[in-house]
């Protein structure tokens, strides 16, 4: 009987580890990653933020493709061939952290990516992914990966009223018809809404631009009801001004904005400001 119990526990543990370590990728993704690591590994003396910029520049021109993370069941997806605004910034941050630590293997990269993308670094179904950027900032700051700088810069509280995912389940493949996931996300939204978050209002970005730094990760705040952020990118410096390096849906690729961050924000009809996270 004791042997059977030990055997059962061993099987369950093995199954759990296998599920947690499941990764979706193609060999081309590993080749791209290796090329970037080879280019950056001798620059580990730079700050993590500087390495984020270098990693981002290495991916300029990569095609913009949305919804690349969707898998059932939820697994870690590595796709450096096609990027959206969120996967672009997450990959750049994971690459930078690997280079900074001197641990530049595919295994180290996927461990960093999992830690950045999922709550407590654990994949436990679709709701465990950090879908809201304000939640992403909160959880990654808790892990010592980034720090919020919006409060120090703008001192303006952001009104968190998140409920878009739970009230629009039809917009998400994994939520449609899955009441359990919807309930889980609704509970998470309520917890996020209890927090105190800060942002820099759009009309004050120019005033605080001097406090923004290359490598900062920014979320563009939106007035769309139930959402917090509509777009994410990495700040870069050009001609002593701040620009946005991002995976652009309109540009259909990873690119640097033609206009300064200040002017870029003015174009968005629903844009109300930015949240800023600085890599540690």
PAPA-341679 format. One record per residue: residue number from 1; residue in three letters; z, x, y negated of N, C-alpha, C in turn. Coordinates in steps of 0.05 Angstrom, whole numbers, plus 5000, padded with zeros to 4 digits. Layout:
// residues N
[NUM, "Ala", [Z, X, Y], [Z, X, Y], [Z, X, Y]]
...
END
This chain:
// residues 280
[1, "Unk", [5000, 5017, 5024], [5000, 5000, 5000], [5000, 5017, 4975]]
[2, "Unk", [5017, 5038, 4975], [5019, 5056, 4952], [4992, 5070, 4948]]
[3, "Unk", [4979, 5078, 4970], [4954, 5092, 4968], [4933, 5073, 4955]]
[4, "Unk", [4933, 5047, 4963], [4914, 5028, 4953], [4918, 5024, 4923]]
[5, "Unk", [4943, 5023, 4914], [4949, 5020, 4885], [4939, 5044, 4870]]
[6, "Unk", [4944, 5068, 4880], [4935, 5093, 4867], [4905, 5094, 4865]]
[7, "Unk", [4892, 5085, 4888], [4863, 5085, 4889], [4851, 5065, 4868]]
[8, "Unk", [4864, 5041, 4866], [4855, 5021, 4847], [4858, 5031, 4818]]
[9, "Unk", [4881, 5044, 4812], [4885, 5055, 4785], [4864, 5076, 4779]]
[10, "Unk", [4858, 5092, 4799], [4838, 5114, 4795], [4811, 5102, 4789]]
[11, "Unk", [4803, 5081, 4803], [4777, 5068, 4799], [4776, 5056, 4771]]
[12, "Unk", [4798, 5042, 4763], [4799, 5029, 4736], [4797, 5050, 4714]]
[13, "Unk", [4811, 5073, 4718], [4811, 5094, 4698], [4783, 5106, 4696]]
[14, "Unk", [4770, 5111, 4719], [4744, 5122, 4719], [4724, 5103, 4705]]
[15, "Unk", [4726, 5077, 4711], [4708, 5057, 4699], [4712, 5057, 4669]]
[16, "Unk", [4738, 5058, 4660], [4744, 5058, 4631], [4732, 5082, 4617]]
[17, "Unk", [4735, 5106, 4629], [4724, 5130, 4617], [4694, 5130, 4616]]
[18, "Unk", [4681, 5119, 4638], [4652, 5117, 4639], [4642, 5099, 4617]]
[19, "Unk", [4656, 5076, 4613], [4647, 5057, 4592], [4650, 5069, 4565]]
[20, "Unk", [4672, 5084, 4560], [4677, 5096, 4534], [4657, 5118, 4528]]
[21, "Unk", [4648, 5133, 4549], [4631, 5156, 4545], [4601, 5148, 4546]]
[22, "Unk", [4594, 5123, 4551], [4567, 5114, 4552], [4553, 5119, 4525]]
[23, "Unk", [4530, 5133, 4526], [4516, 5139, 4501], [4486, 5133, 4505]]
[24, "Unk", [4474, 5120, 4485], [4446, 5115, 4486], [4432, 5134, 4467]]
[25, "Unk", [4413, 5149, 4477], [4398, 5169, 4461], [4373, 5177, 4475]]
[26, "Unk", [4356, 5191, 4461], [4332, 5202, 4472], [4333, 5232, 4469]]
[27, "Unk", [4318, 5247, 4485], [4318, 5276, 4483], [4309, 5286, 4455]]
[28, "Unk", [4292, 5270, 4442], [4284, 5278, 4415], [4307, 5278, 4396]]
[29, "Unk", [4327, 5260, 4400], [4351, 5259, 4383], [4366, 5285, 4386]]
[30, "Unk", [4369, 5295, 4410], [4383, 5320, 4415], [4368, 5343, 4403]]
[31, "Unk", [4341, 5342, 4404], [4325, 5364, 4393], [4328, 5365, 4362]]
[32, "Unk", [4328, 5341, 4350], [4332, 5340, 4320], [4359, 5351, 4313]]
[33, "Unk", [4380, 5342, 4328], [4407, 5351, 4322], [4409, 5381, 4325]]
[34, "Unk", [4398, 5392, 4347], [4399, 5421, 4352], [4386, 5436, 4329]]
[35, "Unk", [4363, 5426, 4319], [4349, 5439, 4297], [4366, 5440, 4272]]
[36, "Unk", [4380, 5418, 4266], [4397, 5416, 4242], [4421, 5435, 4246]]
[37, "Unk", [4433, 5435, 4269], [4456, 5453, 4274], [4447, 5482, 4271]]
[38, "Unk", [4424, 5489, 4282], [4415, 5517, 4279], [4410, 5525, 4250]]
[39, "Unk", [4402, 5506, 4234], [4397, 5511, 4206], [4424, 5513, 4190]]
[40, "Unk", [4444, 5499, 4199], [4469, 5497, 4182], [4492, 5513, 4194]]
[41, "Unk", [4492, 5521, 4219], [4516, 5532, 4231], [4526, 5557, 4218]]
[42, "Unk", [4510, 5572, 4203], [4519, 5596, 4189], [4530, 5589, 4161]]
[43, "Unk", [4531, 5564, 4155], [4541, 5556, 4129], [4567, 5540, 4130]]
[44, "Unk", [4583, 5546, 4151], [4608, 5532, 4155], [4629, 5538, 4133]]
[45, "Unk", [4623, 5558, 4116], [4641, 5565, 4094], [4639, 5545, 4071]]
[46, "Unk", [4618, 5529, 4072], [4614, 5508, 4051], [4634, 5485, 4056]]
[47, "Unk", [4638, 5469, 4036], [4656, 5446, 4039], [4642, 5425, 4057]]
[48, "Unk", [4657, 5407, 4067], [4646, 5385, 4084], [4626, 5369, 4067]]
[49, "Unk", [4633, 5364, 4042], [4615, 5348, 4024], [4588, 5363, 4020]]
[50, "Unk", [4590, 5389, 4016], [4565, 5404, 4013], [4548, 5403, 4038]]
[51, "Unk", [4561, 5404, 4061], [4547, 5403, 4086], [4535, 5375, 4091]]
[52, "Unk", [4548, 5354, 4081], [4537, 5327, 4082], [4510, 5326, 4068]]
[53, "Unk", [4509, 5338, 4044], [4484, 5339, 4029], [4463, 5354, 4044]]
[54, "Unk", [4470, 5377, 4055], [4450, 5393, 4070], [4440, 5379, 4095]]
[55, "Unk", [4458, 5365, 4109], [4450, 5349, 4132], [4431, 5326, 4123]]
[56, "Unk", [4438, 5314, 4100], [4422, 5292, 4090], [4394, 5302, 4082]]
[57, "Unk", [4392, 5325, 4070], [4366, 5337, 4062], [4349, 5343, 4087]]
[58, "Unk", [4362, 5350, 4109], [4348, 5357, 4133], [4334, 5332, 4145]]
[59, "Unk", [4344, 5308, 4137], [4333, 5283, 4148], [4315, 5268, 4129]]
[60, "Unk", [4309, 5281, 4106], [4291, 5268, 4086], [4264, 5262, 4099]]
[61, "Unk", [4254, 5239, 4094], [4228, 5231, 4105], [4230, 5216, 4132]]
[62, "Unk", [4254, 5215, 4143], [4258, 5200, 4168], [4253, 5171, 4163]]
[63, "Unk", [4238, 5157, 4180], [4232, 5129, 4176], [4257, 5111, 4175]]
[64, "Unk", [4256, 5091, 4157], [4277, 5071, 4156], [4271, 5050, 4177]]
[65, "Unk", [4291, 5045, 4194], [4290, 5024, 4215], [4317, 5011, 4217]]
[66, "Unk", [4318, 4985, 4214], [4344, 4970, 4215], [4350, 4963, 4244]]
[67, "Unk", [4376, 4956, 4249], [4386, 4945, 4274], [4382, 4964, 4298]]
[68, "Unk", [4385, 4990, 4293], [4382, 5009, 4316], [4407, 5012, 4333]]
[69, "Unk", [4429, 5001, 4324], [4455, 5004, 4339], [4460, 4981, 4359]]
[70, "Unk", [4443, 4962, 4359], [4449, 4938, 4375], [4444, 4943, 4405]]
[71, "Unk", [4465, 4942, 4420], [4464, 4944, 4449], [4484, 4926, 4462]]
[72, "Unk", [4478, 4916, 4485], [4496, 4898, 4500], [4500, 4909, 4528]]
[73, "Unk", [4525, 4916, 4536], [4549, 4916, 4519], [4548, 4938, 4498]]
[74, "Unk", [4567, 4937, 4479], [4568, 4956, 4457], [4571, 4984, 4468]]
[75, "Unk", [4554, 5002, 4460], [4555, 5030, 4468], [4549, 5048, 4444]]
[76, "Unk", [4556, 5073, 4445], [4550, 5092, 4424], [4520, 5097, 4423]]
[77, "Unk", [4507, 5091, 4401], [4478, 5096, 4398], [4474, 5120, 4380]]
[78, "Unk", [4459, 5140, 4390], [4451, 5163, 4374], [4421, 5160, 4369]]
[79, "Unk", [4413, 5157, 4345], [4384, 5154, 4338], [4380, 5169, 4312]]
[80, "Unk", [4369, 5193, 4313], [4363, 5209, 4290], [4333, 5207, 4283]]
[81, "Unk", [4318, 5192, 4298], [4290, 5188, 4294], [4285, 5165, 4274]]
[82, "Unk", [4303, 5146, 4274], [4301, 5122, 4257], [4328, 5116, 4245]]
[83, "Unk", [4329, 5112, 4219], [4355, 5109, 4206], [4356, 5085, 4187]]
[84, "Unk", [4379, 5072, 4185], [4384, 5054, 4163], [4405, 5067, 4145]]
[85, "Unk", [4413, 5053, 4124], [4430, 5066, 4104], [4457, 5074, 4116]]
[86, "Unk", [4468, 5058, 4134], [4494, 5064, 4146], [4492, 5086, 4167]]
[87, "Unk", [4473, 5084, 4185], [4471, 5104, 4206], [4464, 5131, 4194]]
[88, "Unk", [4449, 5131, 4172], [4442, 5156, 4158], [4467, 5170, 4149]]
[89, "Unk", [4484, 5156, 4134], [4508, 5168, 4123], [4528, 5176, 4145]]
[90, "Unk", [4530, 5160, 4166], [4549, 5166, 4188], [4540, 5191, 4203]]
[91, "Unk", [4514, 5193, 4208], [4503, 5217, 4222], [4507, 5242, 4205]]
[92, "Unk", [4502, 5240, 4179], [4505, 5264, 4162], [4534, 5273, 4161]]
[93, "Unk", [4553, 5254, 4160], [4581, 5260, 4159], [4590, 5273, 4186]]
[94, "Unk", [4580, 5262, 4208], [4587, 5273, 4234], [4576, 5301, 4238]]
[95, "Unk", [4551, 5306, 4229], [4539, 5332, 4230], [4555, 5352, 4214]]
[96, "Unk", [4562, 5344, 4189], [4577, 5362, 4171], [4604, 5370, 4183]]
[97, "Unk", [4618, 5351, 4195], [4644, 5356, 4207], [4642, 5375, 4230]]
[98, "Unk", [4621, 5373, 4246], [4616, 5391, 4268], [4611, 5419, 4258]]
[99, "Unk", [4594, 5422, 4238], [4588, 5448, 4228], [4612, 5461, 4215]]
[100, "Unk", [4627, 5445, 4201], [4651, 5455, 4187], [4672, 5465, 4208]]
[101, "Unk", [4674, 5452, 4230], [4694, 5459, 4251], [4684, 5481, 4269]]
[102, "Unk", [4657, 5487, 4268], [4646, 5507, 4285], [4640, 5497, 4313]]
[103, "Unk", [4641, 5471, 4317], [4637, 5459, 4343], [4611, 5442, 4342]]
[104, "Unk", [4589, 5455, 4348], [4563, 5443, 4344], [4549, 5437, 4371]]
[105, "Unk", [4562, 5423, 4389], [4550, 5414, 4413], [4544, 5384, 4410]]
[106, "Unk", [4526, 5374, 4427], [4520, 5346, 4427], [4545, 5329, 4433]]
[107, "Unk", [4562, 5340, 4451], [4587, 5326, 4458], [4605, 5324, 4434]]
[108, "Unk", [4608, 5346, 4419], [4625, 5346, 4395], [4614, 5326, 4374]]
[109, "Unk", [4587, 5326, 4371], [4575, 5307, 4352], [4580, 5278, 4359]]
[110, "Unk", [4577, 5271, 4384], [4581, 5243, 4392], [4610, 5235, 4390]]
[111, "Unk", [4629, 5254, 4394], [4657, 5249, 4390], [4663, 5243, 4361]]
[112, "Unk", [4651, 5258, 4343], [4655, 5254, 4314], [4642, 5227, 4306]]
[113, "Unk", [4619, 5221, 4316], [4605, 5197, 4309], [4621, 5172, 4318]]
[114, "Unk", [4631, 5174, 4342], [4648, 5151, 4353], [4672, 5147, 4335]]
[115, "Unk", [4685, 5169, 4327], [4709, 5168, 4311], [4703, 5155, 4284]]
[116, "Unk", [4680, 5161, 4272], [4672, 5151, 4246], [4664, 5122, 4247]]
[117, "Unk", [4650, 5114, 4268], [4637, 5088, 4270], [4655, 5065, 4280]]
[118, "Unk", [4675, 5072, 4296], [4691, 5052, 4309], [4721, 5053, 4302]]
[119, "Unk", [4734, 5030, 4302], [4762, 5028, 4295], [4778, 5045, 4314]]
[120, "Unk", [4793, 5065, 4303], [4809, 5083, 4319], [4792, 5100, 4338]]
[121, "Unk", [4766, 5101, 4333], [4748, 5117, 4350], [4744, 5106, 4378]]
[122, "Unk", [4750, 5081, 4382], [4749, 5069, 4408], [4728, 5046, 4408]]
[123, "Unk", [4710, 5048, 4427], [4690, 5026, 4430], [4701, 5005, 4449]]
[124, "Unk", [4705, 4981, 4437], [4716, 4959, 4452], [4701, 4933, 4444]]
[125, "Unk", [4675, 4933, 4450], [4659, 4910, 4443], [4649, 4911, 4414]]
[126, "Unk", [4632, 4893, 4407], [4619, 4892, 4381], [4639, 4890, 4358]]
[127, "Unk", [4661, 4875, 4360], [4679, 4874, 4337], [4694, 4900, 4331]]
[128, "Unk", [4693, 4920, 4350], [4707, 4945, 4345], [4692, 4963, 4326]]
[129, "Unk", [4666, 4957, 4321], [4650, 4973, 4302], [4659, 4966, 4274]]
[130, "Unk", [4659, 4985, 4256], [4668, 4981, 4228], [4645, 4970, 4212]]
[131, "Unk", [4643, 4943, 4212], [4619, 4930, 4200], [4621, 4929, 4170]]
[132, "Unk", [4644, 4925, 4159], [4647, 4924, 4130], [4654, 4951, 4118]]
[133, "Unk", [4640, 4959, 4097], [4643, 4986, 4086], [4671, 4990, 4075]]
[134, "Unk", [4683, 4970, 4063], [4711, 4973, 4053], [4730, 4979, 4076]]
[135, "Unk", [4725, 4967, 4100], [4740, 4973, 4124], [4734, 5001, 4134]]
[136, "Unk", [4709, 5008, 4132], [4700, 5035, 4141], [4715, 5057, 4124]]
[137, "Unk", [4717, 5052, 4098], [4731, 5071, 4081], [4761, 5072, 4088]]
[138, "Unk", [4773, 5049, 4092], [4801, 5047, 4098], [4808, 5062, 4124]]
[139, "Unk", [4792, 5056, 4145], [4798, 5068, 4172], [4792, 5098, 4172]]
[140, "Unk", [4771, 5106, 4159], [4764, 5135, 4159], [4783, 5151, 4142]]
[141, "Unk", [4794, 5138, 4121], [4814, 5152, 4105], [4840, 5155, 4122]]
[142, "Unk", [4846, 5135, 4137], [4870, 5135, 4154], [4868, 5158, 4175]]
[143, "Unk", [4844, 5165, 4183], [4840, 5186, 4202], [4837, 5214, 4189]]
[144, "Unk", [4837, 5215, 4163], [4835, 5240, 4149], [4807, 5250, 4147]]
[145, "Unk", [4787, 5232, 4149], [4759, 5241, 4149], [4748, 5240, 4120]]
[146, "Unk", [4757, 5220, 4105], [4748, 5217, 4077], [4773, 5209, 4060]]
[147, "Unk", [4769, 5210, 4034], [4790, 5199, 4017], [4776, 5181, 3996]]
[148, "Unk", [4789, 5160, 3988], [4778, 5142, 3968], [4782, 5155, 3941]]
[149, "Unk", [4761, 5154, 3924], [4764, 5165, 3897], [4758, 5143, 3876]]
[150, "Unk", [4752, 5119, 3885], [4746, 5097, 3866], [4770, 5090, 3849]]
[151, "Unk", [4794, 5091, 3860], [4818, 5083, 3845], [4823, 5103, 3823]]
[152, "Unk", [4822, 5129, 3829], [4827, 5150, 3809], [4806, 5149, 3787]]
[153, "Unk", [4782, 5142, 3794], [4760, 5142, 3774], [4760, 5116, 3757]]
[154, "Unk", [4761, 5093, 3770], [4757, 5069, 3755], [4782, 5052, 3751]]
[155, "Unk", [4801, 5054, 3769], [4826, 5038, 3767], [4821, 5008, 3767]]
[156, "Unk", [4798, 5000, 3777], [4791, 4971, 3778], [4794, 4960, 3806]]
[157, "Unk", [4810, 4940, 3810], [4814, 4928, 3836], [4789, 4913, 3844]]
[158, "Unk", [4782, 4915, 3870], [4759, 4901, 3881], [4769, 4875, 3894]]
[159, "Unk", [4758, 4852, 3887], [4766, 4827, 3899], [4755, 4823, 3927]]
[160, "Unk", [4771, 4830, 3948], [4762, 4828, 3975], [4764, 4799, 3984]]
[161, "Unk", [4741, 4787, 3991], [4740, 4759, 4001], [4719, 4758, 4023]]
[162, "Unk", [4723, 4775, 4043], [4704, 4778, 4065], [4705, 4755, 4085]]
[163, "Unk", [4682, 4744, 4091], [4680, 4724, 4113], [4652, 4720, 4121]]
[164, "Unk", [4633, 4736, 4111], [4605, 4731, 4116], [4598, 4731, 4145]]
[165, "Unk", [4608, 4750, 4160], [4600, 4753, 4189], [4610, 4729, 4205]]
[166, "Unk", [4635, 4721, 4200], [4647, 4699, 4216], [4635, 4672, 4208]]
[167, "Unk", [4625, 4670, 4183], [4614, 4644, 4174], [4584, 4643, 4176]]
[168, "Unk", [4572, 4666, 4184], [4542, 4666, 4189], [4537, 4679, 4216]]
[169, "Unk", [4549, 4669, 4237], [4545, 4682, 4264], [4515, 4681, 4273]]
[170, "Unk", [4500, 4662, 4263], [4472, 4661, 4271], [4455, 4684, 4261]]
[171, "Unk", [4466, 4699, 4241], [4452, 4722, 4230], [4456, 4747, 4247]]
[172, "Unk", [4473, 4746, 4267], [4480, 4769, 4283], [4476, 4762, 4313]]
[173, "Unk", [4460, 4777, 4326], [4453, 4772, 4354], [4478, 4770, 4372]]
[174, "Unk", [4497, 4789, 4367], [4521, 4790, 4384], [4541, 4768, 4379]]
[175, "Unk", [4539, 4755, 4355], [4558, 4734, 4348], [4548, 4706, 4355]]
[176, "Unk", [4522, 4703, 4355], [4510, 4677, 4360], [4518, 4667, 4388]]
[177, "Unk", [4533, 4645, 4389], [4542, 4634, 4414], [4566, 4647, 4426]]
[178, "Unk", [4578, 4667, 4413], [4601, 4681, 4423], [4625, 4675, 4406]]
[179, "Unk", [4639, 4654, 4412], [4662, 4645, 4396], [4685, 4665, 4396]]
[180, "Unk", [4688, 4680, 4418], [4710, 4700, 4420], [4705, 4722, 4399]]
[181, "Unk", [4681, 4733, 4398], [4675, 4754, 4379], [4678, 4743, 4350]]
[182, "Unk", [4669, 4719, 4345], [4671, 4707, 4318], [4700, 4705, 4310]]
[183, "Unk", [4717, 4696, 4328], [4745, 4694, 4322], [4758, 4721, 4317]]
[184, "Unk", [4750, 4741, 4333], [4760, 4768, 4329], [4752, 4779, 4302]]
[185, "Unk", [4727, 4775, 4294], [4718, 4785, 4268], [4731, 4769, 4245]]
[186, "Unk", [4735, 4744, 4249], [4749, 4728, 4229], [4777, 4738, 4224]]
[187, "Unk", [4791, 4745, 4245], [4818, 4756, 4243], [4817, 4783, 4229]]
[188, "Unk", [4797, 4800, 4235], [4795, 4826, 4222], [4789, 4822, 4192]]
[189, "Unk", [4772, 4803, 4185], [4765, 4798, 4157], [4790, 4790, 4142]]
[190, "Unk", [4807, 4774, 4153], [4832, 4766, 4140], [4850, 4789, 4135]]
[191, "Unk", [4851, 4808, 4155], [4868, 4832, 4151], [4857, 4850, 4129]]
[192, "Unk", [4831, 4853, 4129], [4818, 4870, 4108], [4823, 4858, 4080]]
[193, "Unk", [4822, 4831, 4078], [4826, 4818, 4052], [4854, 4821, 4041]]
[194, "Unk", [4873, 4829, 4058], [4901, 4833, 4048], [4904, 4860, 4034]]
[195, "Unk", [4885, 4878, 4038], [4887, 4905, 4027], [4880, 4906, 3997]]
[196, "Unk", [4889, 4928, 3985], [4882, 4933, 3957], [4861, 4955, 3956]]
[197, "Unk", [4837, 4947, 3948], [4815, 4966, 3946], [4806, 4968, 3917]]
[198, "Unk", [4793, 4990, 3910], [4784, 4994, 3882], [4754, 5001, 3882]]
[199, "Unk", [4742, 4997, 3859], [4714, 5004, 3855], [4709, 5012, 3826]]
[200, "Unk", [4685, 5023, 3821], [4677, 5030, 3794], [4656, 5009, 3786]]
[201, "Unk", [4662, 4992, 3767], [4643, 4971, 3758], [4617, 4984, 3748]]
[202, "Unk", [4596, 4970, 3752], [4569, 4980, 3746], [4567, 4991, 3717]]
[203, "Unk", [4579, 4976, 3698], [4577, 4984, 3670], [4595, 5008, 3663]]
[204, "Unk", [4610, 5018, 3682], [4628, 5041, 3677], [4619, 5065, 3693]]
[205, "Unk", [4598, 5063, 3709], [4589, 5085, 3725], [4582, 5110, 3708]]
[206, "Unk", [4567, 5105, 3686], [4560, 5128, 3669], [4584, 5142, 3657]]
[207, "Unk", [4604, 5126, 3650], [4629, 5137, 3639], [4643, 5155, 3659]]
[208, "Unk", [4643, 5148, 3685], [4658, 5163, 3705], [4640, 5181, 3721]]
[209, "Unk", [4614, 5184, 3713], [4595, 5200, 3729], [4605, 5229, 3732]]
[210, "Unk", [4618, 5239, 3712], [4627, 5267, 3713], [4648, 5271, 3736]]
[211, "Unk", [4661, 5250, 3744], [4680, 5252, 3766], [4668, 5249, 3794]]
[212, "Unk", [4643, 5241, 3795], [4628, 5239, 3820], [4617, 5266, 3828]]
[213, "Unk", [4616, 5271, 3854], [4608, 5297, 3864], [4586, 5294, 3885]]
[214, "Unk", [4569, 5315, 3887], [4549, 5315, 3909], [4563, 5314, 3936]]
[215, "Unk", [4553, 5297, 3954], [4566, 5294, 3980], [4584, 5270, 3981]]
[216, "Unk", [4591, 5258, 3959], [4606, 5233, 3959], [4589, 5212, 3973]]
[217, "Unk", [4602, 5195, 3988], [4589, 5173, 4001], [4595, 5147, 3985]]
[218, "Unk", [4575, 5133, 3977], [4579, 5110, 3960], [4570, 5084, 3973]]
[219, "Unk", [4585, 5064, 3970], [4577, 5037, 3978], [4571, 5021, 3953]]
[220, "Unk", [4548, 5008, 3952], [4540, 4992, 3929], [4551, 4964, 3932]]
[221, "Unk", [4570, 4957, 3914], [4584, 4931, 3916], [4565, 4909, 3907]]
[222, "Unk", [4568, 4886, 3921], [4551, 4863, 3916], [4566, 4838, 3909]]
[223, "Unk", [4553, 4821, 3894], [4565, 4795, 3886], [4559, 4774, 3907]]
[224, "Unk", [4544, 4781, 3928], [4538, 4761, 3949], [4564, 4752, 3963]]
[225, "Unk", [4568, 4726, 3963], [4593, 4714, 3973], [4598, 4723, 4002]]
[226, "Unk", [4623, 4733, 4006], [4632, 4740, 4033], [4626, 4768, 4041]]
[227, "Unk", [4611, 4783, 4025], [4605, 4811, 4031], [4619, 4829, 4011]]
[228, "Unk", [4620, 4855, 4018], [4631, 4875, 3999], [4610, 4894, 3990]]
[229, "Unk", [4594, 4904, 4009], [4575, 4925, 4003], [4547, 4917, 4014]]
[230, "Unk", [4526, 4922, 3998], [4499, 4915, 4006], [4483, 4940, 4014]]
[231, "Unk", [4492, 4964, 4006], [4477, 4988, 4012], [4495, 5012, 4011]]
[232, "Unk", [4488, 5033, 4025], [4504, 5058, 4027], [4487, 5082, 4024]]
[233, "Unk", [4497, 5103, 4010], [4481, 5127, 4007], [4499, 5151, 4001]]
[234, "Unk", [4486, 5174, 3997], [4500, 5199, 3991], [4492, 5209, 3963]]
[235, "Unk", [4511, 5218, 3948], [4505, 5227, 3921], [4495, 5256, 3921]]
[236, "Unk", [4475, 5261, 3904], [4465, 5288, 3901], [4462, 5294, 3871]]
[237, "Unk", [4461, 5319, 3864], [4459, 5326, 3836], [4431, 5337, 3830]]
[238, "Unk", [4419, 5328, 3808], [4392, 5337, 3800], [4391, 5337, 3770]]
[239, "Unk", [4384, 5360, 3758], [4382, 5361, 3729], [4408, 5353, 3716]]
[240, "Unk", [4430, 5361, 3728], [4457, 5355, 3717], [4463, 5325, 3716]]
[241, "Unk", [4449, 5309, 3732], [4455, 5280, 3734], [4459, 5274, 3764]]
[242, "Unk", [4471, 5251, 3769], [4476, 5242, 3797], [4455, 5222, 3806]]
[243, "Unk", [4444, 5228, 3829], [4423, 5211, 3842], [4433, 5202, 3869]]
[244, "Unk", [4419, 5183, 3881], [4426, 5172, 3907], [4406, 5181, 3928]]
[245, "Unk", [4416, 5194, 3949], [4400, 5201, 3972], [4407, 5181, 3994]]
[246, "Unk", [4387, 5167, 4004], [4393, 5144, 4021], [4369, 5137, 4039]]
[247, "Unk", [4375, 5122, 4060], [4353, 5110, 4076], [4346, 5084, 4063]]
[248, "Unk", [4322, 5084, 4051], [4314, 5061, 4034], [4296, 5042, 4049]]
[249, "Unk", [4303, 5017, 4048], [4287, 4996, 4062], [4261, 4992, 4046]]
[250, "Unk", [4262, 4993, 4019], [4238, 4989, 4003], [4220, 5013, 4005]]
[251, "Unk", [4232, 5037, 4006], [4216, 5062, 4008], [4208, 5068, 4037]]
[252, "Unk", [4221, 5054, 4056], [4215, 5056, 4084], [4220, 5084, 4096]]
[253, "Unk", [4238, 5099, 4083], [4245, 5125, 4093], [4270, 5136, 4079]]
[254, "Unk", [4280, 5158, 4089], [4303, 5172, 4076], [4291, 5186, 4052]]
[255, "Unk", [4303, 5182, 4028], [4292, 5193, 4004], [4314, 5196, 3982]]
[256, "Unk", [4307, 5209, 3961], [4325, 5211, 3938], [4313, 5193, 3916]]
[257, "Unk", [4331, 5177, 3905], [4322, 5157, 3885], [4307, 5171, 3862]]
[258, "Unk", [4286, 5157, 3852], [4271, 5168, 3829], [4287, 5168, 3804]]
[259, "Unk", [4305, 5149, 3801], [4322, 5146, 3777], [4350, 5155, 3783]]
[260, "Unk", [4366, 5160, 3762], [4394, 5167, 3765], [4409, 5144, 3778]]
[261, "Unk", [4432, 5150, 3789], [4449, 5129, 3801], [4454, 5107, 3781]]
[262, "Unk", [4460, 5114, 3756], [4465, 5093, 3736], [4442, 5074, 3733]]
[263, "Unk", [4417, 5085, 3731], [4394, 5068, 3728], [4386, 5053, 3754]]
[264, "Unk", [4391, 5066, 3777], [4385, 5054, 3803], [4402, 5029, 3806]]
[265, "Unk", [4427, 5030, 3798], [4445, 5007, 3801], [4436, 4983, 3784]]
[266, "Unk", [4424, 4989, 3761], [4416, 4968, 3743], [4394, 4950, 3754]]
[267, "Unk", [4379, 4961, 3773], [4356, 4946, 3785], [4365, 4924, 3803]]
[268, "Unk", [4387, 4928, 3817], [4397, 4908, 3837], [4409, 4884, 3823]]
[269, "Unk", [4398, 4860, 3829], [4408, 4836, 3816], [4436, 4828, 3823]]
[270, "Unk", [4444, 4835, 3848], [4471, 4827, 3857], [4491, 4851, 3856]]
[271, "Unk", [4482, 4874, 3845], [4499, 4897, 3844], [4521, 4894, 3823]]
[272, "Unk", [4546, 4901, 3830], [4568, 4899, 3811], [4583, 4925, 3808]]
[273, "Unk", [4576, 4945, 3823], [4590, 4971, 3821], [4588, 4987, 3847]]
[274, "Unk", [4606, 5007, 3849], [4606, 5024, 3873], [4634, 5030, 3883]]
[275, "Unk", [4637, 5033, 3909], [4661, 5045, 3921], [4653, 5073, 3929]]
[276, "Unk", [4672, 5092, 3926], [4665, 5120, 3931], [4685, 5132, 3951]]
[277, "Unk", [4673, 5145, 3972], [4689, 5159, 3992], [4681, 5189, 3992]]
[278, "Unk", [4701, 5206, 3990], [4695, 5235, 3989], [4703, 5248, 4015]]
[279, "Unk", [4683, 5261, 4029], [4689, 5275, 4054], [4711, 5296, 4050]]
[280, "Unk", [4729, 5298, 4069], [4750, 5318, 4068], [4742, 5343, 4084]]
END
